[in-house]
Amino acid sequence: MMNSDKMLDAKGLACPMPIVRTKKAMNDLQSGQVLEIHVTDKGAKADLAAWSKSGGHELVETAEENEVLKFWIRKG
Amino acid sequence: MSKKVAIIASNGGLFDAYKVFNIATAAAATDQEVAIFFTFEGLNLIHKVANQQLPMPEGKEHFAEGFARANAPSIPELLSMAQEMDVKFIGCQMTMDVMGLDKEAFVDGIEVGGAVTFLEFAKDADVTLTF
């Protein structure tokens, strides 16, 4: 597991909330910092990858643990 | 880098509202500039009273349970999130005249305009959607 500068718990939220919350959380970070996101919405897997790409961020790692999807995104 | 998304909302059911506001908020959260033109039944989606109680399609009422189970946000919640992220709402003047509704019947912050107002925004949009 990699280190993160901020953690967002978006478990239990349905589309489009994980993306909306991720966007808001990312606003508080500086370029190069890493946001860790926990979700249960399976659609977020593809969505957060697309969101990162579109915003020029880097999806550095993903993991799955007891139905919780975890993402680490480095701000571009 | 910012892209433009132009949406026409012309239907007024609960499913229609989710299609419109989910795409709009997702686009806004992806740093895209979004405008929605609400016309005909689509005006229900921004009507102060109607948007709180949008109907499900006939025979699909049992989906209410699924919406609750999926923890889907309510339409008023999605609407205010969209506004928070600067999604532009344009109400169709002609439909409002036909239905005898004025701007006060709608949520705050909408713009009222005709087809050209929307077309002006949509002419260089990267994505155009109709619901």
Backbone of each chain as ProteinMPNN parsed JSONL, in Angstrom:
{"seq_chain_A": "MMNSDKMLDAKGLACPMPIVRTKKAMNDLQSGQVLEIHVTDKGAKADLAAWSKSGGHELVETAEENEVLKFWIRKG", "coords_chain_A": {"N_chain_A": [[0.848, -1.199, 0.0], [0.525, 2.157, -0.84], [1.676, 5.399, 0.363], [-0.453, 8.151, 1.254], [-1.621, 11.54, 0.85], [-4.039, 12.441, 1.501], [-7.226, 11.192, 2.445], [-10.134, 9.778, 1.113], [-13.282, 8.753, 1.95], [-15.611, 7.156, 0.228], [-17.391, 5.172, 0.399], [-20.342, 3.247, -0.126], [-21.602, 5.133, -1.618], [-23.404, 6.058, -4.586], [-23.029, 6.264, -8.178], [-23.263, 9.554, -9.509], [-21.638, 10.191, -7.38], [-19.089, 9.265, -6.205], [-17.228, 10.294, -8.042], [-17.797, 13.035, -8.011], [-17.179, 13.664, -5.34], [-14.494, 12.952, -5.329], [-13.428, 14.814, -7.067], [-13.859, 17.156, -5.573], [-12.288, 16.64, -3.303], [-9.788, 16.501, -4.454], [-9.314, 19.102, -5.141], [-8.237, 20.228, -2.875], [-5.661, 19.413, -2.799], [-2.115, 19.637, -3.595], [-0.264, 19.754, -6.659], [1.229, 16.673, -7.462], [0.777, 15.513, -5.024], [-0.879, 12.776, -3.319], [-4.052, 11.289, -3.508], [-6.071, 9.128, -1.661], [-8.668, 6.868, -2.227], [-11.62, 5.301, -1.172], [-14.103, 3.15, -2.268], [-17.371, 1.621, -2.892], [-18.888, 1.411, -5.075], [-19.049, -0.276, -7.997], [-18.842, 0.694, -10.546], [-17.09, 2.734, -10.361], [-14.565, 1.879, -10.811], [-13.846, 1.864, -13.566], [-14.595, 4.476, -14.018], [-13.059, 6.196, -12.34], [-10.564, 5.769, -13.389], [-10.889, 6.802, -15.954], [-11.535, 9.401, -15.25], [-9.182, 10.306, -14.054], [-7.409, 10.219, -16.201], [-8.572, 12.047, -17.94], [-8.319, 14.396, -16.493], [-5.643, 14.772, -16.356], [-4.322, 13.539, -14.291], [-2.602, 10.983, -12.357], [-3.342, 7.656, -12.104], [-2.126, 5.757, -9.777], [-2.189, 3.375, -8.302], [-4.272, 0.539, -7.626], [-6.51, -1.323, -5.557], [-8.246, -4.144, -4.125], [-10.351, -4.999, -1.52], [-12.179, -6.939, 0.548], [-14.645, -6.286, -0.892], [-14.32, -3.59, -1.026], [-13.17, -1.049, -3.07], [-10.041, 0.34, -3.744], [-8.235, 3.275, -4.478], [-5.392, 5.065, -5.62], [-4.541, 8.211, -6.445], [-2.425, 10.392, -8.113], [-2.081, 13.816, -8.084], [-2.119, 15.828, -10.996]], "CA_chain_A": [[0.0, 0.0, 0.0], [1.36, 3.361, -0.872], [1.289, 6.499, 1.247], [-1.295, 9.157, 0.626], [-1.652, 12.822, 1.552], [-5.41, 12.692, 1.929], [-8.02, 9.978, 2.277], [-11.553, 10.051, 0.875], [-14.143, 7.586, 2.134], [-16.822, 7.319, -0.578], [-18.069, 3.871, 0.439], [-21.797, 3.321, -0.025], [-22.154, 6.16, -2.502], [-23.67, 5.623, -5.955], [-22.663, 7.16, -9.28], [-21.908, 10.03, -9.809], [-21.072, 10.771, -6.171], [-17.649, 9.062, -5.995], [-16.476, 11.212, -8.905], [-18.001, 14.405, -7.515], [-16.411, 13.806, -4.1], [-13.074, 12.895, -5.68], [-13.097, 16.126, -7.641], [-13.794, 18.137, -4.484], [-11.134, 16.335, -2.461], [-8.575, 16.793, -5.218], [-9.127, 20.555, -5.121], [-7.467, 20.615, -1.69], [-4.288, 18.895, -2.873], [-1.149, 20.273, -4.494], [0.254, 18.892, -7.718], [2.219, 15.712, -6.966], [0.268, 14.836, -3.822], [-1.668, 11.578, -3.637], [-5.352, 11.112, -2.857], [-6.499, 7.725, -1.535], [-10.133, 6.853, -2.287], [-12.252, 4.0, -0.934], [-15.477, 3.137, -2.782], [-17.994, 0.315, -3.082], [-19.549, 1.479, -6.382], [-18.181, -0.997, -8.933], [-18.648, 1.528, -11.733], [-16.004, 3.692, -10.118], [-13.312, 1.298, -11.29], [-13.571, 2.449, -14.882], [-14.825, 5.929, -13.977], [-11.936, 6.928, -11.74], [-9.457, 5.669, -14.345], [-11.185, 7.774, -17.015], [-11.491, 10.736, -14.657], [-7.765, 10.641, -13.87], [-6.832, 10.444, -17.525], [-9.141, 13.268, -18.495], [-7.858, 15.565, -15.759], [-4.181, 14.837, -16.341], [-3.81, 12.965, -13.05], [-2.07, 9.641, -12.563], [-3.879, 6.598, -11.241], [-0.882, 5.022, -9.542], [-2.377, 2.039, -7.775], [-5.625, 0.163, -7.223], [-6.541, -2.556, -4.774], [-9.594, -4.532, -3.762], [-10.269, -5.653, -0.21], [-13.526, -7.139, 1.107], [-15.648, -5.526, -1.652], [-13.986, -2.165, -1.08], [-12.18, -0.732, -4.096], [-9.17, 1.423, -3.291], [-7.517, 3.952, -5.562], [-4.424, 6.112, -5.255], [-4.4, 9.091, -7.612], [-1.479, 11.503, -7.931], [-2.585, 15.021, -8.758], [-1.283, 16.265, -12.117]], "C_chain_A": [[0.877, 1.24, 0.0], [0.826, 4.442, 0.067], [0.388, 7.474, 0.503], [-1.288, 10.416, 1.478], [-3.04, 13.129, 2.085], [-6.217, 11.443, 1.634], [-9.495, 10.365, 2.114], [-12.35, 8.759, 1.031], [-15.441, 7.824, 1.377], [-17.588, 5.992, -0.622], [-19.579, 4.082, 0.569], [-22.419, 4.353, -0.95], [-22.299, 5.625, -3.919], [-23.202, 6.687, -6.943], [-23.658, 8.317, -9.325], [-21.16, 10.531, -8.582], [-19.577, 10.495, -5.946], [-16.793, 10.031, -6.823], [-16.575, 12.648, -8.392], [-17.172, 14.641, -6.252], [-14.9, 13.796, -4.369], [-12.603, 14.242, -6.206], [-12.924, 17.162, -6.52], [-12.555, 17.915, -3.619], [-9.836, 16.721, -3.158], [-8.279, 18.285, -5.233], [-8.235, 21.006, -3.964], [-6.01, 20.168, -1.756], [-3.426, 19.72, -3.822], [-0.747, 19.248, -5.547], [1.336, 17.973, -7.141], [1.764, 14.972, -5.72], [-0.689, 13.711, -4.229], [-2.951, 11.516, -2.81], [-5.691, 9.625, -2.833], [-8.02, 7.721, -1.44], [-10.642, 5.432, -2.043], [-13.701, 4.074, -1.413], [-16.038, 1.713, -2.791], [-18.747, 0.268, -4.418], [-18.624, 0.862, -7.441], [-17.9, -0.193, -10.198], [-17.479, 2.482, -11.596], [-14.673, 3.189, -10.655], [-12.92, 1.915, -12.634], [-13.653, 3.972, -14.831], [-13.634, 6.696, -13.415], [-10.702, 6.867, -12.64], [-9.649, 6.712, -15.441], [-11.067, 9.199, -16.494], [-10.039, 11.198, -14.51], [-7.131, 11.034, -15.197], [-7.291, 11.792, -18.059], [-8.61, 14.521, -17.794], [-6.348, 15.707, -15.696], [-3.577, 14.348, -15.03], [-3.318, 11.543, -13.335], [-2.682, 8.67, -11.565], [-2.712, 5.648, -10.965], [-1.089, 3.612, -9.032], [-3.859, 1.787, -7.483], [-5.526, -1.126, -6.422], [-7.994, -2.878, -4.444], [-9.507, -5.362, -2.483], [-11.673, -5.753, 0.369], [-14.581, -6.245, 0.449], [-15.387, -4.024, -1.656], [-12.893, -1.967, -2.125], [-11.372, 0.459, -3.613], [-8.364, 1.972, -4.458], [-6.526, 4.942, -4.979], [-4.179, 6.94, -6.513], [-3.443, 10.233, -7.276], [-1.942, 12.688, -8.756], [-1.601, 15.514, -9.821], [-1.011, 17.764, -12.061]], "O_chain_A": [[1.845, 1.34, 0.754], [-0.325, 4.397, 0.502], [0.461, 7.602, -0.719], [-0.99, 10.372, 2.671], [-3.214, 13.95, 2.985], [-5.927, 10.719, 0.682], [-10.028, 11.171, 2.876], [-12.111, 7.786, 0.316], [-16.284, 8.603, 1.821], [-18.335, 5.727, -1.564], [-20.034, 4.977, 1.281], [-23.643, 4.434, -1.051], [-21.465, 4.86, -4.404], [-23.008, 7.849, -6.587], [-24.853, 8.057, -9.183], [-20.151, 11.223, -8.717], [-18.855, 11.402, -5.534], [-15.765, 10.521, -6.356], [-15.584, 13.378, -8.342], [-16.539, 15.687, -6.106], [-14.134, 14.523, -3.735], [-11.536, 14.739, -5.846], [-11.97, 17.939, -6.519], [-11.862, 18.862, -3.249], [-8.9, 17.21, -2.524], [-7.12, 18.688, -5.328], [-7.56, 22.032, -4.053], [-5.214, 20.501, -0.878], [-3.925, 20.401, -4.719], [-0.875, 18.041, -5.347], [2.236, 18.421, -6.432], [2.306, 13.917, -5.393], [-1.231, 13.704, -5.334], [-2.935, 11.669, -1.588], [-5.608, 8.945, -3.856], [-8.598, 8.482, -0.663], [-10.147, 4.478, -2.643], [-14.444, 4.967, -1.004], [-15.294, 0.735, -2.71], [-19.193, -0.799, -4.84], [-17.56, 1.402, -7.743], [-16.865, -0.366, -10.842], [-16.943, 2.976, -12.588], [-13.764, 3.975, -10.921], [-11.81, 2.418, -12.806], [-12.894, 4.671, -15.502], [-13.248, 7.731, -13.958], [-9.892, 7.794, -12.656], [-8.711, 7.417, -15.815], [-10.572, 10.09, -17.184], [-9.714, 12.347, -14.808], [-6.421, 12.034, -15.301], [-6.491, 12.577, -18.567], [-8.466, 15.574, -18.414], [-5.826, 16.63, -15.071], [-2.447, 14.702, -14.696], [-3.577, 10.978, -14.398], [-2.558, 8.835, -10.352], [-2.354, 4.834, -11.816], [-0.265, 2.735, -9.289], [-4.6, 2.707, -7.138], [-4.593, -1.912, -6.584], [-8.861, -2.004, -4.478], [-8.707, -6.291, -2.375], [-12.293, -4.727, 0.65], [-15.318, -5.536, 1.134], [-16.164, -3.266, -2.236], [-11.845, -2.611, -2.085], [-11.922, 1.453, -3.138], [-7.879, 1.226, -5.308], [-6.796, 5.581, -3.962], [-3.676, 6.435, -7.516], [-3.627, 10.946, -6.289], [-2.164, 12.581, -9.962], [-0.399, 15.605, -9.572], [-0.323, 18.3, -12.93]]}, "seq_chain_B": "MSKKVAIIASNGGLFDAYKVFNIATAAAATDQEVAIFFTFEGLNLIHKVANQQLPMPEGKEHFAEGFARANAPSIPELLSMAQEMDVKFIGCQMTMDVMGLDKEAFVDGIEVGGAVTFLEFAKDADVTLTF", "coords_chain_B": {"N_chain_B": [[-8.016, 22.979, -22.182], [-10.422, 22.497, -21.12], [-13.564, 21.119, -21.834], [-16.679, 21.356, -23.634], [-20.008, 20.567, -22.8], [-23.139, 20.045, -24.048], [-26.482, 19.801, -23.23], [-29.759, 18.632, -23.902], [-32.748, 18.567, -22.206], [-35.678, 17.021, -22.41], [-37.672, 15.527, -21.364], [-39.763, 14.521, -18.596], [-39.664, 12.648, -16.437], [-38.686, 10.616, -13.543], [-36.596, 8.852, -14.207], [-35.59, 10.121, -16.434], [-34.609, 12.426, -15.279], [-32.495, 11.454, -13.703], [-30.788, 10.555, -15.732], [-30.089, 12.933, -17.011], [-29.026, 14.619, -14.907], [-27.025, 13.022, -13.747], [-25.138, 12.692, -15.803], [-24.556, 15.367, -16.248], [-23.477, 16.288, -13.765], [-21.315, 14.559, -13.509], [-19.822, 15.315, -15.73], [-19.266, 17.988, -15.089], [-17.715, 17.575, -12.843], [-15.522, 16.637, -14.029], [-14.214, 18.711, -14.96], [-15.535, 19.973, -17.104], [-17.339, 22.294, -19.12], [-20.686, 22.869, -18.664], [-23.961, 23.039, -20.033], [-27.475, 22.96, -19.709], [-30.401, 22.658, -21.543], [-33.658, 23.068, -20.786], [-36.622, 21.86, -21.874], [-40.091, 21.635, -22.874], [-41.572, 18.794, -21.305], [-39.258, 18.466, -19.916], [-38.856, 20.663, -18.341], [-39.962, 20.067, -15.89], [-37.91, 19.025, -14.395], [-36.531, 21.108, -13.259], [-38.453, 22.512, -12.011], [-39.607, 23.97, -9.067], [-41.429, 22.596, -7.317], [-42.263, 20.285, -8.72], [-39.872, 18.882, -9.239], [-39.267, 17.575, -6.935], [-40.846, 15.406, -6.772], [-40.844, 13.582, -8.97], [-42.302, 11.455, -11.415], [-42.081, 7.837, -11.717], [-41.688, 5.734, -14.606], [-44.721, 4.288, -15.845], [-45.651, 1.276, -14.3], [-43.124, 0.717, -13.487], [-42.7, 1.278, -10.936], [-41.705, -0.229, -8.871], [-39.009, 0.057, -8.886], [-38.272, 1.922, -7.084], [-37.391, 0.826, -4.748], [-34.944, -0.231, -5.55], [-33.514, 2.106, -6.126], [-33.241, 3.112, -3.552], [-31.789, 1.071, -2.362], [-29.434, 1.185, -3.823], [-28.54, 3.509, -2.901], [-28.836, 5.89, -4.278], [-28.382, 9.328, -4.994], [-30.796, 11.956, -4.232], [-32.962, 13.66, -6.6], [-33.261, 16.52, -6.123], [-30.885, 16.846, -4.641], [-28.885, 16.177, -6.528], [-29.383, 18.16, -8.354], [-28.725, 20.538, -6.934], [-26.056, 20.044, -6.527], [-25.13, 20.1, -9.136], [-25.561, 22.789, -9.739], [-23.85, 23.955, -7.903], [-21.465, 23.283, -9.047], [-21.375, 24.937, -11.149], [-22.956, 24.286, -13.424], [-24.828, 25.312, -16.143], [-28.196, 26.272, -16.263], [-30.761, 26.424, -18.562], [-33.92, 27.588, -19.081], [-36.641, 26.938, -21.224], [-38.124, 29.515, -22.836], [-40.367, 29.621, -24.555], [-41.783, 27.215, -23.996], [-42.387, 27.716, -21.321], [-44.12, 29.874, -21.582], [-46.215, 28.643, -22.97], [-47.077, 26.844, -21.044], [-47.842, 28.528, -19.091], [-46.115, 29.344, -17.031], [-43.958, 31.17, -14.862], [-40.63, 32.52, -14.25], [-40.293, 32.373, -11.502], [-41.392, 30.011, -10.685], [-39.469, 28.19, -10.829], [-36.309, 26.646, -9.827], [-33.832, 28.665, -8.17], [-31.493, 30.705, -9.96], [-31.631, 29.972, -12.608], [-31.379, 30.493, -16.147], [-33.356, 32.126, -18.551], [-34.347, 31.426, -21.784], [-34.394, 31.317, -25.403], [-34.374, 28.971, -28.163], [-32.118, 29.782, -29.546], [-30.374, 30.726, -27.633], [-29.498, 28.389, -26.447], [-28.396, 27.122, -28.682], [-26.304, 28.781, -29.297], [-24.541, 28.258, -27.232], [-24.16, 25.555, -27.73], [-22.987, 25.374, -30.212], [-20.203, 25.132, -30.448], [-19.737, 22.953, -28.886], [-18.196, 20.037, -27.445], [-19.416, 17.718, -26.85], [-22.715, 16.699, -27.38], [-25.86, 16.074, -26.073], [-29.058, 14.472, -25.939], [-31.905, 14.128, -24.012]], "CA_chain_B": [[-8.326, 21.577, -21.924], [-11.83, 22.394, -20.742], [-14.45, 20.787, -22.939], [-18.051, 21.813, -23.43], [-21.051, 19.554, -22.939], [-24.445, 20.675, -24.217], [-27.511, 18.777, -23.003], [-31.165, 19.012, -24.005], [-33.604, 17.737, -21.363], [-37.015, 17.283, -22.922], [-38.627, 14.616, -20.734], [-39.912, 14.951, -17.214], [-39.817, 11.587, -15.447], [-37.569, 10.421, -12.623], [-35.471, 8.237, -14.927], [-35.01, 11.161, -17.295], [-33.869, 13.351, -14.421], [-31.22, 10.831, -13.356], [-29.91, 10.535, -16.916], [-29.608, 14.298, -17.255], [-28.198, 15.186, -13.841], [-25.818, 12.218, -13.536], [-24.163, 13.042, -16.838], [-24.163, 16.769, -16.065], [-22.584, 16.439, -12.615], [-20.068, 13.842, -13.813], [-19.056, 16.156, -16.665], [-18.779, 19.16, -14.355], [-16.654, 17.113, -11.946], [-14.386, 16.305, -14.883], [-13.773, 20.016, -15.458], [-16.12, 20.357, -18.378], [-18.32, 23.366, -19.014], [-21.935, 22.184, -18.997], [-25.229, 23.769, -20.044], [-28.642, 22.111, -19.988], [-31.579, 23.368, -22.025], [-34.844, 22.343, -20.328], [-37.737, 22.228, -22.739], [-41.29, 20.812, -22.698], [-41.653, 18.123, -19.997], [-37.961, 18.595, -19.248], [-38.948, 21.741, -17.357], [-40.283, 19.458, -14.576], [-36.673, 18.708, -13.678], [-36.062, 22.277, -12.506], [-39.604, 23.137, -11.363], [-39.404, 23.891, -7.616], [-42.266, 21.581, -6.676], [-42.296, 19.04, -9.5], [-38.623, 18.102, -9.234], [-39.191, 16.815, -5.678], [-41.744, 14.249, -6.846], [-40.925, 13.159, -10.367], [-42.875, 10.102, -11.513], [-41.412, 6.721, -12.396], [-42.512, 5.277, -15.723], [-45.816, 3.425, -15.398], [-45.289, -0.138, -14.184], [-41.725, 0.572, -13.035], [-42.65, 1.893, -9.601], [-40.959, -1.084, -7.942], [-37.594, 0.432, -8.887], [-38.027, 2.813, -5.941], [-36.609, 0.019, -3.816], [-33.586, -0.315, -6.086], [-32.87, 3.41, -5.938], [-32.895, 3.22, -2.139], [-30.734, 0.101, -2.076], [-28.192, 1.666, -4.445], [-28.195, 4.76, -2.233], [-28.753, 6.941, -5.302], [-28.735, 10.646, -4.446], [-32.103, 12.417, -4.709], [-32.863, 14.631, -7.702], [-32.89, 17.848, -5.623], [-29.462, 16.841, -4.266], [-28.079, 16.223, -7.747], [-29.59, 19.471, -8.954], [-27.931, 21.575, -6.282], [-24.642, 19.757, -6.806], [-24.847, 20.597, -10.488], [-25.467, 24.247, -9.677], [-22.618, 24.257, -7.163], [-20.328, 23.112, -9.96], [-21.552, 25.894, -12.242], [-23.695, 23.838, -14.599], [-25.769, 26.37, -16.509], [-29.554, 25.795, -16.552], [-31.519, 27.339, -19.41], [-35.324, 27.204, -19.227], [-37.16, 27.323, -22.538], [-39.133, 30.569, -22.71], [-41.588, 29.287, -25.289], [-42.529, 26.21, -23.228], [-42.904, 28.364, -20.119], [-45.289, 30.653, -22.012], [-47.296, 27.703, -23.306], [-47.568, 26.23, -19.808], [-48.251, 29.578, -18.17], [-45.229, 29.347, -15.872], [-42.908, 32.183, -14.931], [-39.312, 32.136, -13.724], [-40.377, 32.143, -10.047], [-41.813, 28.632, -10.43], [-38.309, 27.311, -10.995], [-35.224, 26.817, -8.863], [-33.075, 29.907, -8.378], [-30.247, 30.649, -10.721], [-31.755, 29.548, -14.009], [-31.442, 31.505, -17.183], [-34.476, 31.798, -19.423], [-33.969, 31.819, -23.131], [-34.981, 30.568, -26.507], [-33.535, 27.963, -28.801], [-30.842, 30.348, -29.991], [-29.504, 30.8, -26.448], [-28.866, 27.081, -26.323], [-27.589, 26.845, -29.877], [-25.087, 29.59, -29.185], [-23.636, 27.495, -26.364], [-23.911, 24.212, -28.273], [-22.369, 25.354, -31.551], [-18.826, 24.626, -30.404], [-19.644, 21.948, -27.829], [-17.499, 18.808, -27.821], [-20.386, 16.635, -26.668], [-24.103, 17.174, -27.316], [-26.707, 14.951, -25.685], [-30.48, 14.771, -25.819], [-32.634, 13.167, -23.164]], "C_chain_B": [[-9.816, 21.405, -21.626], [-12.724, 22.134, -21.955], [-15.854, 21.243, -22.612], [-19.039, 20.686, -23.677], [-22.401, 20.255, -22.98], [-25.526, 19.604, -24.14], [-28.898, 19.362, -23.21], [-31.97, 18.036, -23.158], [-35.044, 18.009, -21.775], [-38.058, 16.315, -22.374], [-38.607, 14.805, -19.226], [-40.122, 13.867, -16.176], [-38.583, 11.454, -14.574], [-36.35, 9.822, -13.332], [-34.768, 9.277, -15.786], [-34.121, 12.09, -16.474], [-32.514, 12.762, -14.035], [-30.255, 10.842, -14.533], [-29.279, 11.904, -17.109], [-28.621, 14.741, -16.175], [-26.948, 14.344, -13.543], [-24.732, 12.589, -14.548], [-23.643, 14.466, -16.601], [-23.188, 16.928, -14.906], [-21.252, 15.715, -12.858], [-19.2, 14.685, -14.741], [-18.464, 17.354, -15.937], [-17.629, 18.77, -13.433], [-15.404, 16.71, -12.717], [-13.915, 17.573, -15.596], [-14.315, 20.375, -16.827], [-17.173, 21.425, -18.12], [-19.651, 22.809, -19.514], [-23.115, 23.15, -19.005], [-26.344, 22.8, -20.391], [-29.795, 23.004, -20.411], [-32.802, 22.536, -21.663], [-36.042, 22.794, -21.144], [-38.877, 21.213, -22.611], [-41.272, 20.09, -21.343], [-40.341, 18.202, -19.212], [-37.96, 19.694, -18.197], [-39.295, 21.218, -15.961], [-39.025, 19.284, -13.73], [-36.147, 19.884, -12.864], [-37.217, 23.048, -11.866], [-39.498, 22.893, -9.858], [-40.169, 22.751, -6.952], [-42.139, 20.242, -7.401], [-41.021, 18.219, -9.354], [-38.439, 17.289, -7.952], [-39.977, 15.513, -5.767], [-41.945, 13.782, -8.281], [-41.433, 11.722, -10.446], [-41.939, 9.089, -12.161], [-42.272, 6.368, -13.594], [-43.568, 4.3, -15.201], [-45.366, 1.96, -15.372], [-43.874, -0.366, -13.684], [-41.564, 1.078, -11.596], [-41.813, 1.081, -8.617], [-39.472, -0.746, -7.91], [-37.241, 1.369, -7.736], [-37.123, 2.118, -4.928], [-35.142, -0.043, -4.246], [-32.824, 0.991, -5.907], [-32.402, 3.563, -4.492], [-31.726, 2.299, -1.818], [-29.388, 0.574, -2.628], [-27.711, 2.956, -3.793], [-27.984, 5.874, -3.25], [-29.14, 8.282, -4.673], [-30.095, 11.087, -4.979], [-31.903, 13.426, -5.831], [-32.565, 16.043, -7.178], [-31.417, 17.943, -5.191], [-28.569, 16.973, -5.505], [-28.162, 17.596, -8.399], [-28.724, 20.53, -8.263], [-26.438, 21.318, -6.431], [-24.237, 20.291, -8.17], [-24.672, 22.115, -10.458], [-24.2, 24.694, -8.96], [-21.403, 24.195, -8.082], [-20.506, 23.924, -11.236], [-22.152, 25.338, -13.526], [-24.757, 24.903, -14.889], [-27.133, 25.759, -16.87], [-30.267, 26.832, -17.413], [-32.952, 26.81, -19.542], [-35.852, 27.744, -20.554], [-38.336, 28.3, -22.372], [-40.455, 30.171, -23.362], [-42.421, 28.264, -24.53], [-43.136, 26.832, -21.981], [-44.139, 29.19, -20.451], [-46.482, 29.734, -22.271], [-47.916, 27.134, -22.025], [-47.996, 27.26, -18.77], [-47.414, 29.618, -16.902], [-44.24, 30.507, -15.988], [-41.674, 31.721, -14.163], [-39.361, 31.765, -12.237], [-40.786, 30.706, -9.72], [-40.624, 27.673, -10.414], [-37.233, 27.577, -9.948], [-34.444, 28.084, -9.199], [-31.877, 29.669, -9.284], [-30.381, 30.174, -12.147], [-31.743, 30.772, -14.918], [-32.663, 31.14, -18.017], [-34.133, 32.286, -20.816], [-34.667, 30.981, -24.169], [-33.973, 29.593, -27.07], [-32.16, 28.512, -29.156], [-29.845, 30.469, -28.827], [-28.76, 29.486, -26.28], [-27.931, 26.806, -27.498], [-26.258, 27.59, -29.844], [-24.055, 28.866, -28.313], [-23.196, 26.204, -27.05], [-23.089, 24.216, -29.558], [-20.921, 24.886, -31.548], [-18.646, 23.634, -29.248], [-18.919, 20.709, -28.351], [-18.434, 17.611, -27.744], [-21.777, 17.255, -26.617], [-24.998, 15.974, -27.073], [-28.155, 15.386, -25.595], [-31.155, 13.692, -24.987], [-34.112, 13.509, -23.134]], "O_chain_B": [[-10.395, 20.34, -21.84], [-12.65, 22.836, -22.964], [-16.183, 21.488, -21.452], [-18.916, 19.942, -24.65], [-22.761, 20.976, -22.05], [-25.497, 18.624, -24.884], [-29.184, 20.465, -22.745], [-31.892, 16.824, -23.357], [-35.573, 19.092, -21.524], [-39.191, 16.279, -22.854], [-37.593, 15.191, -18.644], [-40.705, 14.135, -15.126], [-37.561, 12.093, -14.823], [-35.216, 10.234, -13.088], [-33.54, 9.322, -15.866], [-33.038, 12.487, -16.905], [-31.504, 13.466, -14.035], [-29.062, 11.101, -14.37], [-28.076, 12.016, -17.343], [-27.514, 15.184, -16.483], [-25.923, 14.888, -13.131], [-23.568, 12.775, -14.193], [-22.449, 14.733, -16.735], [-22.181, 17.624, -15.037], [-20.194, 16.202, -12.46], [-17.984, 14.762, -14.561], [-17.3, 17.698, -16.141], [-16.68, 19.535, -13.258], [-14.351, 16.472, -12.125], [-13.312, 17.524, -16.668], [-13.626, 21.014, -17.623], [-17.808, 21.463, -17.066], [-19.744, 22.333, -20.646], [-23.257, 23.977, -18.104], [-26.187, 21.932, -21.249], [-30.127, 23.978, -19.735], [-32.972, 21.427, -22.17], [-36.429, 23.963, -21.109], [-38.637, 20.054, -22.273], [-40.983, 20.72, -20.325], [-40.324, 18.025, -17.994], [-37.156, 19.665, -17.265], [-38.961, 21.854, -14.96], [-39.071, 19.383, -12.504], [-35.409, 19.696, -11.898], [-37.008, 24.097, -11.257], [-39.321, 21.756, -9.419], [-39.619, 22.027, -6.122], [-41.933, 19.202, -6.776], [-41.078, 16.989, -9.345], [-37.569, 16.421, -7.88], [-39.8, 14.619, -4.939], [-43.074, 13.612, -8.742], [-41.043, 10.874, -9.643], [-41.125, 9.422, -13.022], [-43.465, 6.669, -13.605], [-43.332, 3.576, -14.234], [-44.764, 1.476, -16.331], [-43.462, -1.508, -13.478], [-40.451, 1.278, -11.11], [-41.277, 1.623, -7.651], [-38.75, -1.2, -7.022], [-36.066, 1.589, -7.443], [-36.227, 2.723, -4.338], [-34.23, 0.076, -3.428], [-31.638, 0.988, -5.578], [-31.313, 4.076, -4.232], [-30.797, 2.677, -1.105], [-28.346, 0.395, -1.998], [-26.619, 3.442, -4.087], [-27.077, 6.695, -3.111], [-30.106, 8.363, -3.914], [-30.51, 10.65, -6.052], [-30.816, 13.979, -5.996], [-31.695, 16.714, -7.731], [-30.783, 18.986, -5.352], [-27.629, 17.768, -5.529], [-27.18, 18.126, -8.917], [-28.066, 21.326, -8.931], [-25.642, 22.258, -6.458], [-23.156, 20.855, -8.343], [-23.753, 22.657, -11.072], [-23.56, 25.672, -9.346], [-20.443, 24.949, -7.921], [-19.884, 23.647, -12.262], [-21.885, 25.861, -14.608], [-25.484, 25.334, -13.994], [-27.209, 24.841, -17.685], [-30.364, 27.996, -17.026], [-33.167, 25.712, -20.055], [-35.542, 28.869, -20.948], [-39.39, 27.949, -21.841], [-41.526, 30.364, -22.787], [-43.638, 28.419, -24.424], [-44.27, 26.518, -21.618], [-45.101, 29.203, -19.684], [-47.604, 30.012, -21.848], [-49.132, 26.966, -21.938], [-48.462, 26.898, -17.689], [-47.933, 29.893, -15.82], [-43.743, 30.797, -17.076], [-41.679, 30.674, -13.516], [-38.569, 30.947, -11.769], [-40.556, 30.234, -8.607], [-40.75, 26.507, -10.038], [-37.25, 28.604, -9.27], [-34.4, 28.519, -10.349], [-31.332, 28.567, -9.352], [-29.379, 29.986, -12.837], [-32.047, 31.895, -14.517], [-32.971, 29.958, -18.171], [-33.686, 33.418, -21.001], [-35.425, 30.063, -23.858], [-32.878, 29.412, -26.537], [-31.159, 27.8, -29.079], [-28.636, 30.334, -29.014], [-27.559, 29.463, -26.009], [-26.816, 26.317, -27.319], [-25.232, 27.09, -30.305], [-22.861, 28.862, -28.613], [-22.034, 25.804, -26.972], [-22.552, 23.181, -29.954], [-20.454, 24.309, -32.53], [-17.551, 23.492, -28.703], [-19.01, 20.371, -29.531], [-18.274, 16.626, -28.465], [-21.998, 18.227, -25.895], [-24.908, 14.972, -27.782], [-28.453, 16.521, -25.223], [-30.988, 12.498, -25.235], [-34.892, 12.82, -22.476]]}, "name": "protein", "num_of_chains": 2, "seq": "MMNSDKMLDAKGLACPMPIVRTKKAMNDLQSGQVLEIHVTDKGAKADLAAWSKSGGHELVETAEENEVLKFWIRKGMSKKVAIIASNGGLFDAYKVFNIATAAAATDQEVAIFFTFEGLNLIHKVANQQLPMPEGKEHFAEGFARANAPSIPELLSMAQEMDVKFIGCQMTMDVMGLDKEAFVDGIEVGGAVTFLEFAKDADVTLTF"}
